[in-house]
Amino acid sequence: MTVADKSLKERMFGLAQCSWDGKIQFTQGGELRIGWTEAGVLDIEAPDLSGRARGLFLAAQSIKNGKPFPPPQKRHFASCGGMLDVSRGGVLKVAAVKKWIDCQAALGLNLLMLYTEDIYEIKEYPHFGYLRGRYSKEELSEIDLYAYESGIELVPCIQTLAHLSQFLQWSDSETLKDTGDCLLIDDEETHRFVEAEISAIRQCFRSNRIHIGMDEAHGVGLGRYFLKYGQTNRYDLLIRHLNRVVSICEKYNFAPIMWSDMFFRIGSKDNEYYDLDVNIPQAVADAIPNVALCYWDYYHFDEDFYHQMLNKHASLDREIVFACGNWTWTGFLPHIKRTKATMVPGLRACLEHGVQTVIATLWEDDGCETDHFLGMPQMAILSEYCWLGSQCTDAEIDSMGSAVSGLDTECFASFGDFYIDNDDNRPGKGLFYCDLLYLLTYQLWDLNGYDEQLKHAIDVLTPRVSDPRCLYAYLLMEIVRQKLKWADTFQFAYQAKDHEKMEHMVKEDIPRIRELYKRFFIVWREQWEKNKKRSGWETHCIRIGGLLLRIDDVQFTLLRWLDGDIPYLDELVDAPLPAARRGRLQDYNAFTFPQYHE
């Protein structure tokens, strides 16, 4: 073996925790085949370096467990892997990205995108990524080399139109701004900035592909552009900017990919991406330059919907890239049920349509509450559909997810009990943050059966808390369960003026909740510092600090109420109304609200 092959073997066998040290030979072939030669040499036939890495990992698993090697496999997607969001306040350390690369290599995933809005250096713009933990040129080059040596194409994923509010907030970028989130189109300063972005990226990445973003530019042309030039056809505006960006990409030998939603939104009467009645004029379709269109969809359960959207993308006559969602952005733990329910039908549709590039996005909205690595087991959905096709089974996915993450299937499934079902409901996060007196979050969902789910998860996690990931999930579930218990009893005890019950809650339950938050904070901080730069952690310090101080204040206030110093609680004067917020609301008529202060 070459030095590089030996290094890859050590990493894959190390990840599998297999100490076998026999002879290995590699051969080139169209499929992945693992077997023994007559001389007892481990033979791995693979189409490329990524396939070789997967072969090593599968071989290590079989040798360690004393099982036969798997049958031949072949790649169904030419290019697939994860997209790590490092722009929402949690920037992965270089060592952590390398660890992720090892895991992807073991799965046979040969593509990795780093979603960096302003998390990289542009020397001409010192406020770009300022105080945000941005990567240096040297850091990105180091990651790129490591990915290359692992058979993984590292593709930059940036923004060249919208999602730039963190940079556009500074006074020295004022002239680049259309709205608080969007760049000013048709402006030479904007063109210079975009070229500086792409030039900086070109110095760090060897890939000839670049994702230029351009999604969710909802206010484009309606801010300073509107004040300067008046009303403009927004299709024309978008196409003009896209042509300029594409020409800059080509100058730096990049083939661009962009999110496709803006073409669909502008062609929809309701500015809706997933509008099956969308009307994109043929003249607009013809004017789209040479750019791959990335159809992103994390929301639909019906395979037929994906077929229809892929057909609509095909009518634009450009290369199609598909992005499914590994749901890491709904608060503290991955939304396992929803990930599988939306990812599987999307992948099955892509297989039928012959889509060749597929990514699974791991967004980190709202400050990066969920550690990226907690979503690693579900990357196996993507890898197994890639290598086994539509015939892959849940058991095969679960086995590979467990092997690459070290989390057994039952344990990982218990993380999913943080969510009620596969809808985008977030009661766990709501209860975690909700105030002990206002309790508005408690009225957003039908939580029937949620306590049983949490108890089941806690029972599964309790014997596994020696694993920091399980301790983190265990403490989180305990906090939510205690808050749920509080919500179930507090308002009624207060209304009934049950001083005995209230005194127990104030003197026993509140200290228990406070202590859980403190323990959780320490475990969470250790998890964060293991994988991420410190930048962004201050947000969570402030949030947890505010929760703790408010808990102390509530305890002090309720003790005064029990002593008769406060006649009633102002927080409970208003009868609660259903909150018009994101997520499915329980039917208002199903609530029986207690009568509060007269």
PyMOL commands that set and color helices and strands:
alter all, ss='L'
color gray80, all
select helices_A, chain A and resi 3-15+49-65+94-107+137-148+165-168+171-176+188-202+224-229+234-251+261-266+282-287+303-314+336-353+365-368+372-391+394-405+409-418+427-433+440-443+450-464+468-495+499-531+537-562+570-572+588-590
alter helices_A, ss='H'
color red, helices_A
select strands_A, chain A and resi 24-28+33-36+42-46+79-85+111-115+153-157+209-211+255-259+292-296+320-325+357-362
alter strands_A, ss='S'
color yellow, strands_A
deselect
rebuild
show_as cartoon
